[in-house]
Amino acid sequence: MSIKGRNPNSKEKKHMDAVFQIGCIVCLNKGFPNHAVEIHHVHGKTKLDAHFSVLPLCFDHHRGGDHVEPVISRHPWKKRFEKAYGTEQELLDQVNGIVKNTYKQEYKGNFYDHETKKLYKWNDLMELRSDKS
């Protein structure tokens, strides 16, 4: 069985790397930072800009947990997950805010890509959503 979707382009990879650096957003909100994460695509992997709508979730909160606390898994219990931790859109807004604020402050207007070991202008990262190439 293959997973549908296209591979992220270089700009999408940079954004996902920044999201990955946050660690599991649910664990962070619960006061237990966990940096062993998987990327959850909020709108699937086939839609335009799908790789910009991603959440960093640990294995348990993504697909390995249960349907009750202490760890409710997003797959397959979306409604229970959202009731316990907030909607995916609320979490996505939080993640994007963290990416914007953390990296803008930490790198004084620049974004460090850990994969390529390069520094990019912050405005380039913020323009990724509007750049369809």
Number of C-alpha atoms within 10 A of each C-alpha: 3 4 6 9 12 12 11 16 11 11 19 19 16 22 23 20 18 24 24 22 14 21 23 28 26 23 19 14 11 10 9 12 14 16 17 14 21 19 20 21 16 16 15 15 20 13 10 12 18 18 27 23 24 26 30 30 26 23 16 18 24 25 17 14 19 17 16 12 11 10 17 24 24 24 17 15 16 16 13 17 24 17 10 15 17 14 15 20 14 11 20 20 14 14 23 18 12 15 21 17 12 15 17 17 12 11 14 11 15 18 25 19 15 12 9 8 8 10 13 15 14 17 12 13 18 12 11 17 17 8 11 10 7
